[in-house]
Amino acid sequence: MNMDQHRSNRKRRTSIRLRAEITGLALVAMSMGLLHGQDKPEKTSVALSQAVINPTTLAWQLQLEEFAILKTEGSDDAAQNFRIRGILPLPKGKLIPLPQLIRIIGFVNTAPGGPTGLGDLTLNQFFILSKKKWGQFGAGWNLTAPTATHDVLGSPQWQLGPAFTITFTDLGNWQMYWIWENFFSVSGNDQYGSSAYAVLQPNLFYTWPNGLYAGMEPEWQFDYNTGKVALPLDFRLGYVWSGKLKYNAYVEPEFMAYRSEGYTRNPTDFGIRFGFRWYLPMKAAPAP
């Protein structure tokens, strides 16, 4: 088999894997939609949609997202990132008098033309420090563990850093929130070099009373060591509805608007996200 045939077969296998994973996620969403049809649905509203979209809402959540990467800088092969994120809400207590959210994030990745396996595992904890009429402010930390099963599927270093979020919800049908996360390598610096970068999410959404919403949720990266950046842009169209649980399904194409020359942490040029999320609001504590 010559190199062209080998490359063609590899691209075909990658494409088949991507289609299978996207189809599987679509079937999950469809099945949940059918189950929803058997529930007694609650009336959708702007308030419901905004509560579901808001990242600081205290709710139990399971989030599935398939990112089909169709174009990558320096490669003709497709790739994908499948993200599983669980969110655990904790009310304020005697030990920690602040409500908090704990996020556990795992990945199953396919590198362009390369292997498929586990990515890194991230643990994130946010404390809701202030809740006002205009919105909320929170702060916390991230810890990334190097659990990738192959070098090209994640980082070989443990990473730790602070994180901050602010939401603006008193904007009518609009909602805006910002998330700023920092990642600093705390292991392997002698072997791999120091890693220090930030991820900034400027998010803006508009919701309709029928449960539809549209907006943007890009992840902009800034490398503290080199000053280089990656600035993708995306557009999300989603739908929120409610039955026994609350659900959120969306599709989100993304393209790279600007990337500094030589920046390799995010080589994606174009891809499409397909997401489905389950929400179970935390019950309010009984009055003393």
Steps between C-alpha positions, in 0.01 A plus 500: 500500500650836400496810718209662314281193549600478866417867555167460319404198711599681819285799410211267418527324838514833683196625308308182584583539870387860499171416328438216744563720804286786367221258412518345847467839668213594268320174588541578870349845448215355291426233759490761775268706284268200468510449875423868540193450285374253763555747785257767602694797364520822691453826318823627351601858567786746472566458873525122468733517200725757666521296820604192302760689293648688798824323608453608864154342540503258792384181329612141458609463139626243252636653180601316184667679212646368176738738321551377144819670377481512121802718425827517692804718431778293344290186447245371250359248750187547708503484880257515790462577870220335697448676833318364804440753777326436829406792725429460872332790687566549869301741718671723750570325826655551841852412384487695172232774517485538122307310231731324259516299180742213441561402137666175392598502132630208296578452131520227238707649217611406151810679371513600130577172322622357829387295798176513695516487878444680828591865535593690816266517800413841647352579840350846544351658811311832501377686808211744451639801687231756422146485365330828407205612292727557200663155519765303686875488560700189580858381538674169540773281354580242231708184527591304187638148533708351213279194440533496119578156360722649227727805485297662217173470694593721796771663705766297690496750788284564804348849482345724765362853496234746617169556323239776506149546361255788481146489362263779397141377503291817544503572125154393390522225238878541488749334729876551517764325701878479505721216619875550550705187573876469551722195460860487632709185478612372841686187388742401225628854442861379474407237244225673300546868577273734694141532378288802593187609315152640550162412352246784477138427406299809397144366479191677371157342450150607397204286607145479366191403704456177299829356630721585204821691561796620297838641584873450522727319746856497360810409698780751441848392603794717602849362567667690786849387399493595131216751474344295219123457473231291337164676446226273360144618441186288510123520475272283709136423427328307776173398657407468868199307622372351822330180610603280790843654449617807311676451165723703271596392146709708260715512189798735480730549199838659577782647291839646587476878455863566595796294618852627566761343276653198668227459762435125526273455804185543286559401135127471415397703195138385472272264687143444618383426855192293580394518862237355731460581870283378786420727796355419839462817711621474858215515749499807717590444862201511737456817700632478857 
